[in-house]
Amino acid sequence: MTDQPTPARIPLIPTTLVALAVLVMIGLGIWQLQRRAEKEQALALMANNANLPAIAFPKLGADLDHYRFRRSSLVCLDTQFVEMVAGKARNGRTGYRAIMACRTGAEGPGAYVDIGVSPSPSLPEWQGGAVRGVITLKPTSQSIWNRMTGGAVVDEPLLIADAPAQGRLATSPPNIADIPNNHLAYAVQWFLFAGVAIIIYILALRRRNASKPA
């Protein structure tokens, strides 16, 4: 009587966990493909915004794709310094952008204003007033992981002033070419992660079964 080879056994719990992880990765890849199409529509909308008339400055929570690149104006009643971020002036020089929070009404801060670029991170001396400019987004830091997984980031509108504060250079206006559409790359990465996870698990199963006595 010949010995029959022992059939390979697949552990239930680890296999289930790996399968669920792979499904999540594939789902995230599909979601990124959908986001790519949405981003293309948003970019087309924003490209058209630059040709539209000026509008009232949007409030926090508005659908900012409908406002970005539109011209706007506001009256800054009083100010509070927020932050310095690296940036570029309209003439191409680099430096530090000064972003201020402005109170535009009786209910506290209502807008952020970029009042220009300086070569050093000196605190601005700007007391507010009437501001005209172009609407963009307030700079924010977001990790690659958050971008790949769609982590929640609250976008806030920012008005880049046409006329900078005294002693500063006008900040370079936003350019639609600078807005990335990386969703296809993120989708490919998720699909690759799923494929690599499957290959690693198959190899681990083969090693596990080969190490068992016949």
VEXMI-308572 format. One line per 10 residues: number of its first residue (from 1); their letters; for each residue x, y, z of C-alpha. Coordinates in steps of 0.05 Angstrom, whole numbers, plus 5000, padded with zeros to 4 digits. Layout:
VEXMI-308572
NUM) a) X Y Z  ...;
This chain:
VEXMI-308572
1) mtdqptpari) 5000 5000 5000  5031 5065 4977  5030 5127 5021  4984 5181 4996  5012 5252 4997  4983 5294 5051  4938 5348 5020  4960 5419 5033  4921 5452 5087  4900 5525 5084;
11) plipttlval) 4892 5558 5152  4824 5589 5156  4835 5651 5200  4899 5677 5168  4871 5665 5099  4808 5702 5116  4847 5761 5144  4892 5765 5083  4831 5760 5036  4797 5817 5073;
21) avlvmiglgi) 4859 5860 5070  4866 5847 4995  4793 5865 4984  4803 5930 5022  4864 5947 4980  4826 5933 4915  4768 5974 4940  4814 6033 4955  4844 6026 4885  4775 6028 4853;
31) wqlqrraeke) 4756 6088 4896  4819 6125 4873  4799 6113 4801  4731 6144 4816  4765 6202 4850  4808 6212 4788  4746 6224 4746  4717 6271 4798  4783 6309 4801  4784 6318 4725;
41) qalalmanna) 4714 6348 4728  4735 6394 4786  4797 6417 4747  4754 6435 4687  4707 6474 4732  4764 6512 4765  4796 6528 4697  4730 6561 4677  4726 6599 4743  4783 6645 4723;
51) nlpaiafpkl) 4739 6674 4668  4679 6689 4712  4661 6754 4748  4682 6769 4819  4640 6740 4875  4631 6747 4950  4685 6712 4991  4661 6641 5010  4650 6617 5080  4683 6557 5112;
61) gadldhyrfr) 4648 6493 5091  4630 6517 5022  4643 6474 4961  4709 6508 4945  4717 6478 4876  4663 6528 4855  4703 6586 4883  4776 6571 4870  4809 6618 4819  4750 6666 4823;
71) rsslvcldtq) 4764 6738 4839  4735 6765 4903  4741 6820 4955  4729 6831 5029  4739 6882 5084  4786 6860 5139  4762 6895 5203  4819 6870 5246  4873 6818 5240  4909 6762 5275;
81) fvemvagkar) 4975 6732 5250  4967 6658 5232  5030 6631 5200  5088 6638 5152  5094 6589 5095  5145 6583 5040  5122 6614 4975  5139 6653 4913  5125 6725 4894  5094 6748 4829;
91) ngrtgyraim) 5163 6769 4804  5191 6699 4816  5229 6713 4881  5221 6662 4936  5209 6678 5009  5157 6673 5064  5082 6684 5053  5046 6717 5111  4976 6690 5123  4929 6730 5167;
101) acrtgaegpg) 4861 6714 5197  4812 6771 5186  4749 6788 5223  4699 6808 5169  4638 6816 5213  4612 6816 5285  4619 6740 5293  4694 6733 5295  4746 6713 5242  4714 6703 5174;
111) ayvdigvsps) 4771 6697 5124  4844 6683 5113  4885 6732 5072  4955 6724 5041  4985 6793 5046  5049 6780 5008  5119 6751 5008  5180 6775 5047  5252 6750 5042  5254 6736 5117;
121) pslpewqgga) 5202 6707 5165  5189 6774 5198  5122 6785 5231  5076 6828 5188  5052 6896 5208  4985 6899 5174  4922 6926 5204  4872 6903 5152  4826 6942 5106  4795 6929 5038;
131) vrgvitlkpt) 4827 6871 5001  4818 6847 4930  4848 6785 4901  4841 6713 4878  4810 6656 4918  4852 6593 4931  4861 6544 4988  4897 6558 5053  4961 6516 5055  4955 6453 5095;
141) sqsiwnrmtg) 5000 6393 5107  4973 6325 5089  5012 6260 5091  5017 6214 5031  4979 6161 5070  4921 6209 5081  4919 6227 5008  4919 6153 4988  4864 6135 5037  4822 6197 5030;
151) gavvdeplli) 4835 6221 5101  4792 6280 5121  4824 6347 5112  4783 6411 5120  4799 6458 5063  4794 6532 5080  4789 6589 5030  4845 6639 5024  4846 6706 4988  4913 6723 4956;
161) adapaqgrla) 4916 6799 4958  4931 6835 4893  4964 6892 4932  5013 6866 4985  5025 6896 5053  5078 6949 5059  5148 6921 5052  5125 6857 5019  5119 6830 4948  5054 6807 4918;
171) tsppniadip) 5046 6731 4924  5044 6693 4859  4972 6678 4841  4948 6605 4840  4961 6565 4778  4915 6507 4759  4975 6471 4730  5002 6464 4801  4941 6423 4824  4961 6350 4821;
181) nnhlayavqw) 4915 6294 4798  4952 6234 4827  4893 6189 4837  4913 6141 4780  4981 6132 4813  4949 6119 4880  4902 6068 4849  4960 6031 4816  4996 6030 4883  4936 5999 4919;
191) flfagvaiii) 4929 5946 4865  5004 5931 4870  4998 5925 4946  4941 5875 4936  4981 5834 4887  5043 5833 4930  5002 5812 4991  4973 5753 4952  5042 5731 4927  5074 5736 4996;
201) yilalrrrna) 5017 5696 5028  5021 5641 4975  5096 5635 4986  5085 5633 5061  5034 5577 5053  5081 5537 5009  5138 5544 5059  5092 5525 5116  5066 5462 5081  5135 5442 5057;
211) skpa) 5163 5444 5128  5110 5396 5155  5129 5323 5159  5095 5277 5107;
